[in-house]
Amino acid sequence: MPNGYVTQVVKVLAFLACFLAAVSNSAPARAGEKVVLTFGDSLTAGYGLPAADGFVARLQDSLRAHGSAVRVKNGSVSGDTSAGGRARLAWTLKGQIDLVILELGANDGLRGVRPSVTRRNLDAILTELGRRGIPVLLAGMLAPPNLGAEFGRAFNSIYPDLARRHDVALYRFFLEGVAAQPHLNQRDGLHPNAAGVQVIVDAITPHVLKLLDSQE
């Protein structure tokens, strides 16, 4: 099968995934309700889990349990890279958005994408979000150790560097406390199970609340 055909199929599937995610989250926010958009890959899209156990639903439950009037929207696509996110950003930023949780780069690392490319894509995404005046919580990633120390240093520096450059909040490592913990991951060892998602949600909730509260 020609590579060009495969590329087109991938683009169509990515578009459909974005469309379905948007449709499933198209209900307007209620009066006084803030909207948090997750913009990432399978880690925030809830790969392999019932919707109720995914990051979006669990985070919304957690924020509301803390008294925050908020709706969390899924703008994440499983398998997405930083390049894929950059390509679909403008299409995804529709309607009210009070905060974006930017969680991209894990697939870049797994595929060995040059860190300079990942950095450039994330920089472009943050630039556009800044231009639109949308606050961001940048969720950091760490490079797979098998790619070597040089790759690791270049990749791991992306997130703190860009957080400083764009003056956005940084959550150091999205999978903190979950990565490499078999009982918190699905059989593939890469995606958190329901218990793992809850660990992530419990840890990231205070950071999200702080950013939402700062908008009062």
PyMOL commands that set and color helices and strands:
alter all, ss='L'
color gray80, all
select helices_A, chain A and resi 3-24+42-45+51-53+55-65+82-92+106-111+115-131+145-147+149-156+158-166+182-184+194-213
alter helices_A, ss='H'
color red, helices_A
select strands_A, chain A and resi 34-40+70-74+99-103+136-139+169-171
alter strands_A, ss='S'
color yellow, strands_A
deselect
rebuild
show_as cartoon
